[in-house]
Amino acid sequence: MAASAIALTGIVGCLVTIAPKNIALEHLESILVQGYSRTEESYENKVGPVASAIYFGPPTTDIKQAVTAPGLRLEVYEPHEDIKLRIQRDGPGATETVARGDFADDCRLYIMQLHDPVPSYWMSRTPEQSEALSNGEIAAYQFTISCGPG
């Protein structure tokens, strides 16, 4: 019985050490967004490492200024002219890409601002947060990191 337990422990230990790291999650953990709280985290290692979280805090005209992370090169996202025209005509929609960045290890960051109506995937929001977002009292952003080709 003791030998079986030792063998099982060895197998589990081997699986843990050979399981691939999720580098996207490691990058997400390294991001600091000054003055913002983080919620609704998710990650997976299926097609490629992916991780995301929603940050919410005071309204800002440039979220890029609040974001720091080791090795991140971040720039404001400029949509194509046809997308700009659609946004002017119809509004930004539920989400709007506002920034994108690169890490040195083939990982990319996309920052999307959430608008009213609040996207359903921000499940942990409170009614007060939804109302504050609708009134412009807070801003919310989804940070998504993907790594690998694509």
C-alpha positions as CSV (number, residue, x, y, z in Angstrom):
1,M,0.0,0.0,0.0
2,A,2.8,2.4,0.9
3,A,4.6,1.6,-2.4
4,S,1.4,2.4,-4.3
5,A,1.1,5.7,-2.6
6,I,4.7,6.6,-3.3
7,A,4.3,5.5,-7.0
8,L,1.1,7.6,-7.3
9,T,2.8,10.6,-5.7
10,G,5.7,10.3,-8.2
11,I,3.3,10.1,-11.2
12,V,1.4,13.2,-10.0
13,G,4.7,15.0,-9.4
14,C,5.8,14.2,-12.9
15,L,2.6,15.4,-14.4
16,V,2.8,18.7,-12.5
17,T,6.4,19.3,-13.6
18,I,5.8,18.5,-17.3
19,A,2.5,20.4,-17.6
20,P,3.1,23.5,-19.7
21,K,3.2,26.8,-18.0
22,N,0.6,29.3,-19.1
23,I,2.9,32.2,-20.0
24,A,-0.2,34.4,-20.8
25,L,-1.4,34.0,-17.2
26,E,2.1,34.9,-15.9
27,H,2.0,38.1,-18.0
28,L,-1.5,38.9,-16.7
29,E,-0.3,38.4,-13.1
30,S,2.5,40.9,-13.9
31,I,0.2,43.7,-15.1
32,L,-0.5,46.6,-12.8
33,V,-3.3,49.1,-13.7
34,Q,-2.9,52.0,-11.3
35,G,-6.1,52.9,-9.5
36,Y,-8.1,49.9,-11.0
37,S,-9.4,46.7,-9.4
38,R,-9.2,43.3,-11.2
39,T,-12.0,40.7,-11.5
40,E,-13.4,38.1,-13.8
41,E,-10.2,36.3,-14.6
42,S,-10.0,33.4,-17.0
43,Y,-7.2,31.4,-18.6
44,E,-6.7,28.3,-20.8
45,N,-3.9,26.4,-22.4
46,K,-5.8,24.6,-25.2
47,V,-5.0,26.2,-28.6
48,G,-2.3,28.5,-27.1
49,P,-1.9,30.1,-23.7
50,V,-4.6,32.7,-23.2
51,A,-5.5,34.7,-20.1
52,S,-7.9,37.6,-19.5
53,A,-9.3,39.8,-16.7
54,I,-11.6,42.8,-16.4
55,Y,-10.2,45.9,-14.7
56,F,-12.5,48.7,-13.5
57,G,-11.8,52.1,-11.9
58,P,-12.0,55.8,-12.5
59,P,-12.8,57.0,-16.0
60,T,-9.7,58.0,-18.1
61,T,-9.1,59.2,-21.5
62,D,-5.9,57.1,-21.8
63,I,-5.8,53.8,-20.1
64,K,-2.3,53.2,-21.5
65,Q,-0.9,55.7,-19.0
66,A,-2.2,53.6,-16.1
67,V,-0.7,50.2,-17.3
68,T,2.7,48.9,-16.4
69,A,4.1,45.4,-16.9
70,P,7.7,44.1,-17.3
71,G,8.6,43.9,-21.0
72,L,5.3,45.3,-22.3
73,R,5.4,47.6,-25.3
74,L,1.9,49.2,-25.4
75,E,0.4,51.5,-28.0
76,V,-3.0,53.1,-28.5
77,Y,-5.1,51.2,-31.1
78,E,-6.1,53.1,-34.2
79,P,-9.0,51.4,-36.1
80,H,-9.2,51.5,-39.8
81,E,-11.2,54.4,-41.3
82,D,-14.2,52.3,-42.1
83,I,-14.4,51.2,-38.5
84,K,-14.0,54.8,-37.3
85,L,-16.9,55.8,-39.5
86,R,-19.1,53.0,-38.2
87,I,-18.3,54.0,-34.6
88,Q,-19.2,57.6,-35.4
89,R,-22.5,56.5,-36.9
90,D,-23.5,53.7,-34.6
91,G,-21.5,54.2,-31.4
92,P,-18.7,51.9,-30.1
93,G,-20.9,48.9,-29.3
94,A,-20.5,46.8,-26.2
95,T,-16.7,46.7,-26.5
96,E,-14.1,48.8,-28.2
97,T,-10.4,48.0,-28.7
98,V,-8.4,50.9,-27.2
99,A,-4.9,49.6,-26.9
100,R,-2.7,46.7,-27.9
101,G,0.8,45.6,-27.0
102,D,3.5,43.1,-27.3
103,F,5.7,41.2,-24.9
104,A,9.2,40.0,-26.1
105,D,8.1,36.3,-26.0
106,D,5.5,36.2,-28.8
107,C,2.6,37.2,-26.5
108,R,0.2,40.0,-27.3
109,L,-2.1,42.1,-25.1
110,Y,-5.4,43.6,-26.3
111,I,-7.3,46.1,-24.1
112,M,-11.0,46.6,-24.9
113,Q,-13.1,49.1,-23.2
114,L,-16.5,47.8,-22.0
115,H,-19.5,50.0,-22.7
116,D,-23.2,50.0,-21.7
117,P,-24.9,47.6,-21.9
118,V,-22.3,45.7,-19.9
119,P,-21.2,42.5,-21.7
120,S,-22.6,39.4,-20.0
121,Y,-19.2,37.9,-19.5
122,W,-18.5,40.4,-16.7
123,M,-20.7,38.2,-14.5
124,S,-19.4,39.3,-11.1
125,R,-20.4,42.9,-11.6
126,T,-22.8,44.4,-9.1
127,P,-25.9,46.4,-10.1
128,E,-24.1,49.4,-8.7
129,Q,-21.1,48.8,-11.0
130,S,-23.4,48.4,-14.0
131,E,-25.1,51.7,-13.1
132,A,-21.8,53.5,-12.5
133,L,-20.5,52.3,-15.9
134,S,-23.7,53.4,-17.6
135,N,-23.5,56.8,-15.9
136,G,-19.8,57.2,-16.8
137,E,-18.7,57.2,-13.1
138,I,-16.4,54.2,-13.7
139,A,-14.6,52.7,-16.7
140,A,-14.1,49.0,-17.3
141,Y,-11.6,47.3,-19.6
142,Q,-11.0,43.7,-20.6
143,F,-7.3,42.8,-20.9
144,T,-6.7,39.7,-23.0
145,I,-3.3,38.1,-23.5
146,S,-2.6,35.5,-26.1
147,C,0.7,33.8,-26.9
148,G,2.0,31.8,-29.8
149,P,1.3,32.0,-33.5
150,G,-1.9,33.7,-34.6
